[in-house]
Amino acid sequence: MNWEVVIGLEIHAQLSTNSKLFSGAATSFGAEPNTNTTLVDLGMPGALPVFNKEALRMAVMFGHAVNAEIGMTSIFARKNYFYPDLPKGYQTSQMDDPIVGKGHLDITLDDGTMKRVGITRAHLEEDAGKSLHEDFHGMTGIDLNRSSTPLLEIVSEPDIRSAKEAVAYVKMIHSIVTYLGICDGNMAEGNMRCDVNISLRPNGQEAYGTRTEIKNVNSFRFIERAIYTEIERQADILEDGGKITQETRLYDPDKDETRSMRSKEEANDYRYFPCPDLLPIELTQEYVDQIAANLPELPKQKADRFMSEYKLSEYDAGVLSATRAMADYFEETANVAGNAKLAANWVMGELSKYLNSESKDISESPVSAGHLGGLLVRIEDNTINGKTAKSVLQAMWDGEGSADDIIEAKGLKQVTDTGAIEAVIQSVIDANPAQVEQFRASDEDKQKKMIGFFMGQVMKASQGKANPGMVTPILNKLLKG
Amino acid sequence: MVDQSITSLAKKLRAKDISSVELTQDYLARIKHLDGQLNSYITVSDEIALAQAEAADKLIASGSTSALAGIPIAHKDLFCTDGILTTCASKMLHNFIPPYESTVTGRMQASGAVTLGKTNMDEFAMGSSNENSHYGAVKNPWNIDKVPGGSSGGSAAAVAAGLCVAATGTDTGGSIRQPASFCGITGLKPTYGRVSRFGMIAYASSLDQAGPMARSAEDCAFILQSIAGFDTNDSTCSEIATEDYTANLDAPLNGLSIGLPKEYFGDGLNNDVAKAIQDAVKEFEKLGATVKEISLPNLNLSIPSYYVIAPSEASSNLSRFDGVRYGYRCEDPKDLMDMYKRSRGEGFGKEVQKRIMVGTYALSEGYYDAYYLKAQRIRRLIKEDFVKAFEQVDVIMGPVAPTTAFGIGAKTDDPIAMYLEDIYTLSVNLAGVPAMSIPAGFADGMPVGLQIMGNYFSEAKLLNVAHKFQQATDWHTKNPSLAEGA
């Protein structure tokens, strides 16, 4: 049978506030266990939450970015369950009245078509702490540094139909939150975590099949893999006449399989109710409008501007605006270089090769945008040629300094002195009398093919420093005698 | 010494007739001598008290004008006190020493008050008789076979017996007013949000409110002045400015209109209590007030509404007591579930467990609408009743409780009778308005409290009304013989 895949996603984006959602503790990553905590995060008796208004502003920004209704009155609710790293015995979240209501965003599919994905809601909630099972000899250590860190949970409609669409959607959300500057987007540190709801239904059937939820998938690649394996698992069951159990599953990237975590019957009754320690959040239209007016440029707007301002192709504009870090890097390089097309080629070409070979994000590039731009300036002003520039980039990647430092230190400056070039060419002519004889005996077409040989010899003899634009006319003149 | 007011003690401290250290020593000696019979304190913090008294003497010498400077007081044992055991009268917190100070106790400390110790209470403030304490029942100083009321029973008994000048209490459904009534002292539950809840171990967050328990309205005013006002640590604390609570205590009551809700004088009200209340109201008429009958029609719904909302919030508030980070943890847990079950099963008393279960049930899927949401709707009706009433009258008066203090053990097997004790006090918490209990006579040798309810943030008016009554009567100056004999 042919199955249609139905996917909905819940993305938890950690908001990049300085302090926690309900306390003044820092949110910095990697601190000693239980040091980024206050009475509130430790769940001390008598401690009370105080809402961080910065998280509110960020949530409203996101709402605007996905064309959503903003909840003018939103309410925090308690989600009650016991877990050792949940210090209060409940998570403060939002249930009936979230800060962000219905919205949508457009994703670009592989064939270039656009697809609109509905956003059901996005709500603010606090994170739990961490349970550490190693190093405690059969006991469990609790680290509450992450406790009460602000999260925005973004829930999509079940509009997604394939693993590729899911990844495109997550990448777009990632792009939006990083563009807005409301989330660092570092998936390895858990800044963005994804729960995937998947069901299958026979092609043409309207009713949804029974779904499973895959919890906490933490990379674009794992999201794609997890969906493929889960689709396969569900299809096998259904084709054997079986039934899907509604349950929560975990994806194991080492074994590339999903396995059951808990079934619906074992699921908690979270006993949500409005948190009596926090007042409803009441927004004014003025506040909401002001945030809308000050929204930074979003990925789509950025790509459009790159096309009109820098005359980039749609493809190049898309690649260079995919993340805010990439876009910022490109723009700085282009501004320093004074040639946007050249900057685009080098960022997408040579630099990306280096980044990919070491699996680095552009934000981790050892070559700064300013330094790359400086290199391109030296191509533009003929100080070095493109080939030399590649070796300079290698040296820059290896931390040997700026383009100018390296050109100076290695004596790579292009030779533009006519006399010096003539001397090199003359030495090549003198060293290859047979080839010169043959050249002079050939017709013009043949000569054009042979010129490459002499060109190569000249560049070799000049250690690549001869300016190719100057070599060609002199070479032609001297060869023809 | 027992019946001295804060005003007269403050005068003596400034005149150097007595030092705060001497005063504190006197009170510590009285506690040692009498509290064996009453059990009103869980912790007596001698050393801290004397150190604070010494500091207060210096403060006074340097010219401090704070009325509370050097005055020995006690705190209900659910206010977190930095470095002093804070148990909530529960085995669950038998070993809990907070690393921080609650706003209420911190503000009183800043005013120079001396902390004698922490008073007994019903466990986690759940109870109307102070029989639900891991540290044993508190006895009523007027008759040690009777309960002092609850849940702030320790504070009430200690004030009545002269084991502190004044005390703090908390009131979620009557827990300041009812013990104040049973022990013949003056207690004030402020408007919800008037006093910060930060550092107060929560029972039912939307109802809990801290307030003073003392020997007079004037003394309550001094304490309220110290503890009231906005606190950035409590989001539900009001930003409305506080008033000068002692400035208008003597304002005449001419033209004051008093509403008597007919529902407060119906079946179930003890005749002698009713008589004392009616006599008190006559006293107010003599002071120039006018009286009219009003109606708070949803009074009878306050019990079911309260006993859904309060346990629901409690079931969630008390989830943090899980044996993981502080407090009681069972011996040798087999696994996580065993640790949770036994730590909570062994750490919480029966009444607390009962309310957690009721609240958990009321919030459960499929029952939430029928219980919690319905209770919230009733709560709104009750609030509207008060809003309408205060369009007609300045204050509302009635009994605090249907009877005087009952015998220890008399109602422990009859939870419904125990819950009915709260019929006249619960609706005030559900509406969030302020109310007081002041001594208004005796029935069968036990004190009767008059309840005075006011509009939102009308604490200054309530204190004025109570003070004028206390200027004209002497009920609040009566002492139990147990205290006189000491």
Interface residues (C-beta under 8 A of the other chain):
Chain A: L39 L42 G43 M44 P45 G46 A47 L48 P49 V50 F51 R78 N80 F82 P84 P87 K88 G89 Y90 I142 D269 R271 Y272 F273 P276 D277 L278 L279
Chain B: L78 F79 C80 T86 C88 L93 F96 P98 P99 Y100 S102 R197 F198 G199 M200 I201 A202 A204 S205 S206 T232 N233 D234 S235 T236 S312 E313 S315 S316 L318 S319 R320 F321 D322 V324 R325 Y326 L336 Y340 T360 L363 S364 E365 Y368 Y372
